[in-house]
Amino acid sequence: MRLDFIPRMSVSTPGHGMIHCPECGWEIDPDDEMCPNCGAYLADYENLEPSEDGT
């Protein structure tokens, strides 16, 4: 049986809440400058909050 899926490339760093890219919604580390999924430059957006579940 073959399963087709796209693996999630997001890695959680202990003690860091993850945020979501305002362009594509990809879960990213708040220390990232750009979204690894769509390339959005995150400094262009203010008030990016960690996701509620802390992951």
N, CA, C and O atoms as a printed pandas DataFrame, in Angstrom:
     atom_number atom_name residue_name chain_id  residue_number  x_coord  y_coord  z_coord
0              1         N          MET        A               1    0.848   -1.174    0.000
1              2        CA          MET        A               1    0.000    0.000    0.000
2              3         C          MET        A               1    0.896    1.240    0.000
3              4         O          MET        A               1    1.826    1.342    0.800
4              5         N          ARG        A               2    0.614    2.165   -0.889
5              6        CA          ARG        A               2    1.389    3.397   -0.984
6              7         C          ARG        A               2    0.567    4.551   -0.437
7              8         O          ARG        A               2   -0.597    4.729   -0.794
8              9         N          LEU        A               3    1.186    5.323    0.427
9             10        CA          LEU        A               3    0.523    6.494    0.989
10            11         C          LEU        A               3    1.157    7.747    0.399
11            12         O          LEU        A               3    2.365    7.951    0.522
12            13         N          ASP        A               4    0.359    8.570   -0.229
13            14        CA          ASP        A               4    0.846    9.837   -0.768
14            15         C          ASP        A               4    0.547   10.944    0.234
15            16         O          ASP        A               4   -0.602   11.147    0.628
16            17         N          PHE        A               5    1.585   11.651    0.638
17            18        CA          PHE        A               5    1.406   12.756    1.569
18            19         C          PHE        A               5    2.550   13.732    1.411
19            20         O          PHE        A               5    3.594   13.410    0.846
20            21         N          ILE        A               6    2.337   14.916    1.915
21            22        CA          ILE        A               6    3.373   15.937    1.937
22            23         C          ILE        A               6    3.821   16.069    3.385
23            24         O          ILE        A               6    3.032   16.474    4.239
24            25         N          PRO        A               7    5.081   15.734    3.677
25            26        CA          PRO        A               7    5.532   15.822    5.071
26            27         C          PRO        A               7    5.597   17.260    5.542
27            28         O          PRO        A               7    5.925   18.160    4.769
28            29         N          ARG        A               8    5.288   17.472    6.792
29            30        CA          ARG        A               8    5.404   18.804    7.390
30            31         C          ARG        A               8    6.844   19.051    7.748
31            32         O          ARG        A               8    7.484   18.218    8.389
32            33         N          MET        A               9    7.354   20.178    7.344
33            34        CA          MET        A               9    8.754   20.491    7.565
34            35         C          MET        A               9    8.965   21.374    8.791
35            36         O          MET        A               9   10.085   21.805    9.062
36            37         N          SER        A              10    7.924   21.635    9.509
37            38        CA          SER        A              10    7.994   22.494   10.678
38            39         C          SER        A              10    8.571   21.731   11.867
39            40         O          SER        A              10    8.143   20.614   12.157
40            41         N          VAL        A              11    9.529   22.327   12.548
41            42        CA          VAL        A              11   10.140   21.707   13.717
42            43         C          VAL        A              11    9.953   22.640   14.898
43            44         O          VAL        A              11   10.263   23.828   14.814
44            45         N          SER        A              12    9.455   22.111   15.982
45            46        CA          SER        A              12    9.208   22.922   17.171
46            47         C          SER        A              12   10.463   22.992   18.028
47            48         O          SER        A              12   11.106   21.973   18.280
48            49         N          THR        A              13   10.810   24.189   18.472
49            50        CA          THR        A              13   11.928   24.392   19.370
50            51         C          THR        A              13   11.381   24.514   20.784
51            52         O          THR        A              13   10.475   25.312   21.026
52            53         N          PRO        A              14   11.921   23.730   21.732
53            54        CA          PRO        A              14   11.405   23.815   23.102
54            55         C          PRO        A              14   11.432   25.242   23.629
55            56         O          PRO        A              14   12.420   25.956   23.458
56            57         N          GLY        A              15   10.345   25.653   24.268
57            58        CA          GLY        A              15   10.265   26.987   24.841
58            59         C          GLY        A              15    9.806   28.055   23.863
59            60         O          GLY        A              15    9.630   29.212   24.246
60            61         N          HIS        A              16    9.614   27.683   22.616
61            62        CA          HIS        A              16    9.173   28.641   21.601
62            63         C          HIS        A              16    7.767   28.289   21.158
63            64         O          HIS        A              16    7.486   27.140   20.818
64            65         N          GLY        A              17    6.880   29.280   21.161
65            66        CA          GLY        A              17    5.566   29.085   20.572
66            67         C          GLY        A              17    5.694   29.284   19.074
67            68         O          GLY        A              17    6.413   30.179   18.629
68            69         N          MET        A              18    5.027   28.487   18.311
69            70        CA          MET        A              18    5.082   28.619   16.861
70            71         C          MET        A              18    4.082   29.690   16.424
71            72         O          MET        A              18    3.095   29.945   17.114
72            73         N          ILE        A              19    4.342   30.305   15.286
73            74        CA          ILE        A              19    3.424   31.278   14.711
74            75         C          ILE        A              19    3.003   30.775   13.334
75            76         O          ILE        A              19    3.592   29.832   12.804
76            77         N          HIS        A              20    1.994   31.399   12.764
77            78        CA          HIS        A              20    1.535   31.023   11.432
78            79         C          HIS        A              20    1.835   32.151   10.455
79            80         O          HIS        A              20    1.640   33.327   10.759
80            81         N          CYS        A              21    2.310   31.770    9.285
81            82        CA          CYS        A              21    2.591   32.743    8.234
82            83         C          CYS        A              21    1.300   33.459    7.855
83            84         O          CYS        A              21    0.284   32.807    7.616
84            85         N          PRO        A              22    1.323   34.787    7.797
85            86        CA          PRO        A              22    0.113   35.529    7.438
86            87         C          PRO        A              22   -0.278   35.359    5.969
87            88         O          PRO        A              22   -1.403   35.685    5.591
88            89         N          GLU        A              23    0.622   34.860    5.151
89            90        CA          GLU        A              23    0.322   34.663    3.726
90            91         C          GLU        A              23   -0.257   33.281    3.440
91            92         O          GLU        A              23   -1.282   33.165    2.768
92            93         N          CYS        A              24    0.397   32.226    3.951
93            94        CA          CYS        A              24   -0.015   30.868    3.578
94            95         C          CYS        A              24   -0.515   30.033    4.750
95            96         O          CYS        A              24   -1.081   28.960    4.542
96            97         N          GLY        A              25   -0.311   30.515    5.998
97            98        CA          GLY        A              25   -0.785   29.786    7.164
98            99         C          GLY        A              25    0.159   28.706    7.662
99           100         O          GLY        A              25   -0.175   28.002    8.614
100          101         N          TRP        A              26    1.321   28.552    7.052
101          102        CA          TRP        A              26    2.300   27.543    7.446
102          103         C          TRP        A              26    2.791   27.825    8.860
103          104         O          TRP        A              26    3.013   28.984    9.211
104          105         N          GLU        A              27    2.962   26.811    9.663
105          106        CA          GLU        A              27    3.442   26.981   11.026
106          107         C          GLU        A              27    4.956   27.166   10.993
107          108         O          GLU        A              27    5.678   26.335   10.443
108          109         N          ILE        A              28    5.431   28.266   11.590
109          110        CA          ILE        A              28    6.851   28.601   11.530
110          111         C          ILE        A              28    7.368   29.035   12.891
111          112         O          ILE        A              28    6.596   29.413   13.772
112          113         N          ASP        A              29    8.673   28.976   13.051
113          114        CA          ASP        A              29    9.333   29.422   14.272
114          115         C          ASP        A              29    9.331   30.948   14.289
115          116         O          ASP        A              29    9.604   31.566   13.260
116          117         N          PRO        A              30    9.031   31.573   15.424
117          118        CA          PRO        A              30    8.993   33.044   15.474
118          119         C          PRO        A              30   10.344   33.700   15.206
119          120         O          PRO        A              30   10.396   34.901   14.941
120          121         N          ASP        A              31   11.435   32.942   15.269
121          122        CA          ASP        A              31   12.759   33.488   14.987
122          123         C          ASP        A              31   13.072   33.532   13.492
123          124         O          ASP        A              31   14.049   34.160   13.083
124          125         N          ASP        A              32   12.250   32.871   12.676
125          126        CA          ASP        A              32   12.474   32.872   11.230
126          127         C          ASP        A              32   12.203   34.255   10.650
127          128         O          ASP        A              32   11.296   34.956   11.097
128          129         N          GLU        A              33   12.990   34.641    9.658
129          130        CA          GLU        A              33   12.787   35.921    8.976
130          131         C          GLU        A              33   11.860   35.774    7.781
131          132         O          GLU        A              33   11.180   36.723    7.389
132          133         N          MET        A              34   11.838   34.578    7.203
133          134        CA          MET        A              34   11.000   34.318    6.036
134          135         C          MET        A              34   10.268   33.002    6.225
135          136         O          MET        A              34   10.755   32.103    6.911
136          137         N          CYS        A              35    9.112   32.894    5.621
137          138        CA          CYS        A              35    8.351   31.651    5.653
138          139         C          CYS        A              35    9.049   30.633    4.754
139          140         O          CYS        A              35    9.297   30.922    3.583
140          141         N          PRO        A              36    9.374   29.437    5.279
141          142        CA          PRO        A              36   10.031   28.431    4.445
142          143         C          PRO        A              36    9.100   27.835    3.389
143          144         O          PRO        A              36    9.564   27.189    2.450
144          145         N          ASN        A              37    7.808   28.043    3.535
145          146        CA          ASN        A              37    6.850   27.489    2.580
146          147         C          ASN        A              37    6.602   28.420    1.396
147          148         O          ASN        A              37    6.687   27.992    0.245
148          149         N          CYS        A              38    6.294   29.704    1.670
149          150        CA          CYS        A              38    5.930   30.618    0.576
150          151         C          CYS        A              38    6.941   31.741    0.357
151          152         O          CYS        A              38    6.871   32.445   -0.649
152          153         N          GLY        A              39    7.887   31.917    1.295
153          154        CA          GLY        A              39    8.904   32.948    1.130
154          155         C          GLY        A              39    8.497   34.334    1.588
155          156         O          GLY        A              39    9.220   35.298    1.340
156          157         N          ALA        A              40    7.345   34.459    2.257
157          158        CA          ALA        A              40    6.901   35.769    2.742
158          159         C          ALA        A              40    7.923   36.319    3.734
159          160         O          ALA        A              40    8.399   35.595    4.608
160          161         N          TYR        A              41    8.254   37.590    3.597
161          162        CA          TYR        A              41    9.183   38.260    4.501
162          163         C          TYR        A              41    8.401   38.697    5.731
163          164         O          TYR        A              41    7.581   39.612    5.654
164          165         N          LEU        A              42    8.650   38.047    6.864
165          166        CA          LEU        A              42    7.820   38.216    8.052
166          167         C          LEU        A              42    7.966   39.572    8.728
167          168         O          LEU        A              42    7.076   39.974    9.477
168          169         N          ALA        A              43    9.058   40.287    8.489
169          170        CA          ALA        A              43    9.231   41.608    9.086
170          171         C          ALA        A              43    8.221   42.606    8.520
171          172         O          ALA        A              43    8.001   43.667    9.104
172          173         N          ASP        A              44    7.609   42.268    7.385
173          174        CA          ASP        A              44    6.586   43.136    6.800
174          175         C          ASP        A              44    5.278   43.082    7.579
175          176         O          ASP        A              44    4.387   43.901    7.355
176          177         N          TYR        A              45    5.158   42.124    8.490
177          178        CA          TYR        A              45    3.925   41.935    9.253
178          179         C          TYR        A              45    4.211   42.172   10.719
179          180         O          TYR        A              45    5.220   41.698   11.242
180          181         N          GLU        A              46    3.336   42.898   11.387
181          182        CA          GLU        A              46    3.482   43.147   12.815
182          183         C          GLU        A              46    2.489   42.289   13.576
183          184         O          GLU        A              46    1.512   41.794   13.013
184          185         N          ASN        A              47    2.751   42.121   14.861
185          186        CA          ASN        A              47    1.834   41.432   15.768
186          187         C          ASN        A              47    1.586   39.976   15.399
187          188         O          ASN        A              47    0.452   39.503   15.483
188          189         N          LEU        A              48    2.629   39.260   14.994
189          190        CA          LEU        A              48    2.475   37.827   14.772
190          191         C          LEU        A              48    2.515   37.155   16.136
191          192         O          LEU        A              48    3.527   37.216   16.834
192          193         N          GLU        A              49    1.432   36.525   16.510
193          194        CA          GLU        A              49    1.300   35.917   17.828
194          195         C          GLU        A              49    1.539   34.415   17.750
195          196         O          GLU        A              49    1.190   33.785   16.751
196          197         N          PRO        A              50    2.141   33.824   18.808
197          198        CA          PRO        A              50    2.274   32.365   18.848
198          199         C          PRO        A              50    0.904   31.711   18.780
199          200         O          PRO        A              50   -0.088   32.265   19.254
200          201         N          SER        A              51    0.861   30.524   18.183
201          202        CA          SER        A              51   -0.408   29.806   18.092
202          203         C          SER        A              51   -0.885   29.431   19.482
203          204         O          SER        A              51   -0.076   29.266   20.395
204          205         N          GLU        A              52   -2.193   29.297   19.648
205          206        CA          GLU        A              52   -2.798   29.075   20.957
206          207         C          GLU        A              52   -2.379   27.770   21.606
207          208         O          GLU        A              52   -2.314   27.686   22.832
208          209         N          ASP        A              53   -2.090   26.742   20.801
209          210        CA          ASP        A              53   -1.725   25.457   21.389
210          211         C          ASP        A              53   -0.258   25.387   21.777
211          212         O          ASP        A              53    0.182   24.383   22.338
212          213         N          GLY        A              54    0.518   26.449   21.485
213          214        CA          GLY        A              54    1.912   26.518   21.905
214          215         C          GLY        A              54    2.844   25.656   21.094
215          216         O          GLY        A              54    3.998   25.458   21.474
216          217         N          THR        A              55    2.356   25.134   19.969
217          218        CA          THR        A              55    3.215   24.307   19.127
218          219         C          THR        A              55    3.446   24.959   17.798
219          220         O          THR        A              55    4.149   24.406   16.952
